[in-house]
Amino acid sequence: MVRPGQVVSALCRQLNPHVLPALVMDALQILEEIGCVQSVFLPPAPRTDLFSRTSRTGNVAPECKVDSVWAVDVPVDSPLRFASFMEAVQGYCQQSDAGASQ
């Protein structure tokens, strides 16, 4: 929530010494499945020069393409979704612990 619209490659580079990029990708996939983040695929910016026309493309690609930039957006209700997910996980763990002890 600190940096909405963070590019995934920059996030992987930032966390790389401590968390491997594959683990970051897995965590983002899990967070997307529970609704805490949304993937946004942006088309690459067109090359410009001194005499090119200005373009105002604000299109968001619905799916990933080879040259798309993958960014992550955080909805406002993400903390509530994450808290309810963690509560459900805690309840599941308590039930499994109670079933194992009987």
N, C-alpha and C positions, 0 to 999 in steps of 0.2 A: 504494500500500500504506500510505501514511501516513494517509489518511482513507478507510477502506472505507465504502461506503454514501454516497459523495458524490453530491449531486444534480447532474445534468448542467447545469442552468441556472446553478447557482452556480459550477461549474467553468468554464463559458463566460465568465461575468462576471469571474472571477478572471484568466483568461488573455487577455481581450479586447484590451487595448492592444497586445499582442505577437503573439497568434495569433488569427486571425479565428474566430468561432464555427463557420463552415462547415468549416474545417480541423480543428477540435476534433471535430466530429461524424464527419468522415471517419476521423480517427485512432482514435476509439472504435469505429467499425465494423470497421476492420482488426484492432484488438486483440481485438474480440469474435470475429471469424472465426478467429483463431489460438488462441483460448481463454485469453487473458490477462485479460480482464474479462468480467463477466456483467451483462447488463441486468436490472434489477429495476423493475417498474412497480408503484407503490404507489397504492392508491385514495386520493382526497382525504380529509382528516380531516373528520368531520362537524362541523357548526357546533354549538357548545355554548353554553349559558347557565347561569345560576345554578342552575336547577332541572332541568336535563337529567340523564338517567341516564348513568352511566359506561359506556362501551363499550370492550370489549377486543378490538378487531378487529385481528388480525395477518395478515390476508389479503394475499396478494401476487397481483396480477392477472397472468395468463399472457401478456397482450398489452397493447399501449398503447391506452388509450381517450382521449377528448378531454380529460378532466379528470384524468388520471393524472399522478403525479409520477414522472419517470424518474430512477432512481438507478443508480449503477454500483458493483458489488461486485467485489473483487479476490480471486480464489482464492489459496490458499497456494502452489500450484505455479506461479504466474504467472512468476516470474523464470526458472525452468527452461524453461518453454514459450517465453518470449521469447528466451532464449539459444539454444535449438535453432533457432528461426526465423531469427535473425540468422546463425547458422552455415550454415544452408541457403542463405540469400541470398548470403552471402560465397562459398560454393562455386559457386553458379550464376554469380556475376559473374566468378569466376576461370575457369570453363569457357568462358564467352562471350568473355572477353578472349583466351584461348588459341586459340579457334576463329577469332577475327577476325584474329589475327596470322599465321595459317598461310595 
